[in-house]
Each structure stands twice: as C-alpha cells, then as structure tokens.
Amino acid sequence: MKSQRHFKIMDIISSERVATQEELCEVLKRNNYNVSQATVSRDIKEMQLLRLPDAEGYRYVLPENNTGISQHRIKRVFKDSVMTLDFSENLIVIKTLPGTAHSVASLIDFSEQAHILGTVAGDDTIFVAVKPKKAVKGVMKYFENLLSE
C-alpha cells in the first residue's frame, strides 16, 4: 500500500502544484487514499521530496537525482545511528538506534555501491543483501569506514 501511495504522490506532484502537506493529503484523499498529515509527512521524508520556491510561493518537487546523496551525509547518518555491523554469507546485519533503520537503509540503497542488491529495514535492524558473496568483506569495509574518521 505504501509503495502504491508513493507512486501516486510522484504522479501528483509531477502533474500539479502542491504547496503544503495538507494539500497533498486532500489530493490523496480525492484519489481514495485515506491518509493523515503525519503519514504524508513521513512519505515526504522517505521520498526525499524537496519544497522549492516558485512564482506562487513554494511547491513540492521530486529530487532531480536520488543517487546524488553526498558521502558526508551518509557518514553523518551512519555515525549518528549505527550501533553494530556483522555478516553471514551474503547478508550484512546492521543494528541501529531505535527508529533509525529506515533512513539508514534508504541511504544505503542510494549509495551507488555496485555489490549491494538492496536492503530490508525494521525499526532498529537492517539486512543488506550483497552479491556476489565474495564482495561482502569489501562492503563491510565501506560501512566500517563510514563509522570511522
């Protein structure tokens, strides 16, 4: 349901001007998505939508390049959120502070690491799938470097 809603949000802000979270809630409700302002707020954060000025004030837009996340931002979030790293076979397990796994996983997904297939995040745990298995140590080293310095 969330992914469908995210696709709908992308469609909405690509095709019409939406200036506030409340406006986005109303448009979603007109499209049969029963959402609260808090849900829309989380969606905006997860989707990394931008609120940019235009001739009429401000409006939400899609980020031009989701893969352009800076290494500085990734390091900062890792240092602030990640508690431990471990691995088994081709899975890396990352333990985070409660409530931060999703944002860390999102950054990992957009980090452009060739051997990372994807992530699955809970509240405080992330599973990172790595392919091939022999690349796990290199990905672990990348994560460890994010935690150091």
N, C-alpha and C positions, 0 to 999 in steps of 0.2 A: 504494500500500500504506500509506504513512504517513497519508494523509488518512482512509482506512478505519479505521486504528488510532486516530486522533484521535477519530473519531466514536464508536468503541467505548468509548474512555476516557470521553467525555462521558456516554455511556449508563450506564457502570458507576458513575461517581461520583454520577450523578443518582439511581440506584436503590439503591445500597448504601453502607455506611460503609467507606471505605478510609482507613487512617491512615498508611500508610508506602508508600514506593516499592516495597519488597519485596512487600507485599500486592497492590499494583496489578500487579506482574509476575506473581504467581501467578494472579490473576483473568484476566489477559490470556492466560496460557498455557492455562488451562482453556477459554478461548474460541478456541483454535487460533491464537494469535499468539505466535510464538516470539521473545521479546524478552529483552534483557539489562536489568539495572538501569540501565546507562548510557543505553540507548535511552529507557527510561521517564523518566529524569531530564531528558533533552533534550526529550521530549514535554511534560513538566510545565512546563518553562521556555517553550517555544514557545507552549503553550496558555495561559500566564499563569494557571495554576491557583493557587488560594490554599489554604494549610493553616491552618485556623481551629480554635480550641478548641471542644470540645463537652462534654457531660456525661461522656464516657468518655475524654477526652484531646484528641487532635487528629484532624482528618479533612480530606481534600482536597475542595474545592468549586470549582465554576465561578465565574469572576468575574461579578459581577452585571451589569456594563456594560463590555464590552470597549472601547467608544468613549470611555470616560471617562479616557483617558490624558492626563496633565497636559502642558501646554506646557513646563513646567520640565523634566520627564523627557525629552521629545523633544529639547529644546535640549541637555541634558547628553549624551545619547547621540550626537547629531549632532556636537557639538564633540569628543567623545572618539573618534569612529570615522570620520567622513567626511573624505576627503582632497581630492577634487575633484568638481566638478559641470560637466556640459556637456550640450548638447542638439542634436538634429537632428530637424526636422519635429515630430512629436508625441511623441517619446521623449526622456526625460531620462536621462542616464547618470551614476550616482553611483559613484565609486570610494571604497572604504573600506579600513580596515586589514584584513589577512587574518583571516578567521573572523568578521567582524562584520556582513557584509552582511545576513544573515538577520534579525538583531534590528533593524537599522535599517529594513529593508523592512517588517517587522511593524508597527513604529511608524507608518510612512508609511501603511500600509493602514488603520490605525485612527485616523488623524489627522483624519478628517471633512473632508478637502479635496474639495469638490464636483467638481472637474475631474480628479481622479486616478481612473482606472479601476482600476488595480491595479499590482502590482509583480512582478518576477521577479528572484530573488536567487541569485547564485552564492556563492562564497567571499568575494570582495572586490569584486564588481561588482553593481549593481542597475540594472535597466531599469524606468523608471516610465512607464506609458502615460498620456497626457493627452488629454482630449477636451473641447472642440474644440482644433484646432491653435493657434488664436489665444490660448488660455489658458496656453500653455507659459511665456511670459515672466512671468506672474503667479505660477505655481507655482515657477519658478526663483527669483523674488524672495523667496517664502516660505522656500525652502530656504536661500537666502543669508542671510536674517535669522536663521534658526536657528543659523547658523555665526558670526554676529557678536554683539556685546554682551559 
